[in-house]
Amino acid sequence: MASHDLLDPLSSIETSIALMNLVDNSNTELTQFLSIINSSIKKFRMLINNIAAIAKLENNMTDMEAVDIGEVLSNIEWSLEKR
């Protein structure tokens, strides 16, 4: 599932919350709930973006293989000795 598929419904919820915040509301409990929901939406949006970034990085990664670091260092030392 693409990140925009997750972000679209989130945007709708965010817009609804923004409209509810515009209404003059004297109910402090509702105002607190709206603030909590808005904060959660922002955290969820950041999480989706982070997951999408990780997925993009993983797709661009090349296959890696284990190497013997001792052998690599020996080869470097050998090549420097020849200078």
N, C-alpha and C positions, 0 to 999 in steps of 0.2 A: 504494500500500500504506500503510495507516495505521500510525502509530508503535506502537500496541499490538500489531500483528501481528509486529513485530520485537522488542518487549520481552518477549512471552510466552515464547518459547524461551530468551531470555537469562535470564529469571527461573528457569527450570528448571535451567539450567546453574549459575546462582548458588546455588540451593538444594543442588544436588548437591555443589558445591565446599564449601559450608558444612558439610554432613554429613561430608564427607571430612576437614575440618579438626577435627571433633569426635573423630574416632578417634585414639587415642593412637598416634602414628606416630614411630618413631625414625629413619625414613629422611629425612635432612636434604635430600637432593636432591628427593624428592617434595614436601616441605614448601616448598621454594623454588619449584618448579613451580606448586604450588597458589597461592602468593602472587602469582606472575606472572600466572596466569590470572585471579585475583580482581581484580588491578589492571587488566588488560585489559578485563574485564567492566565495571568502573566507567567506564573511558574510553569504551567503546562505548555504554553507557547514556547518558552525557552527550552524545555525538555524536548519537545518535538524538533526544534531547530538543531539542538545538540545531537539528537539521534540521526537526523538527516545528514549532518556534517560528518559524523562517524561513518555512516553508511557510504557516503561519497568517498571518504578516505580509503575505506576497505575495498571499494570497487576499483580504486586506482592503484592499489598495492600490487607489486609484483610478487611472484613466488620467491620465498626465501629458503635458503638451505643452511644447515649447520656447517660451520667451519672450525677447523682446529686453530685456535688463536696462536698456539705455540708455533705451528707451521707457518702461519702468516708472518709472525715476528722473525722467524728464522730466515724467511725469504727476503724480508726487508733488510735484515742485517747483512745477508749475503750480497744483496744488490748494492748496499752502501760500501761494503768492503772492496768492491770492484772499481770504485771511483778513484 
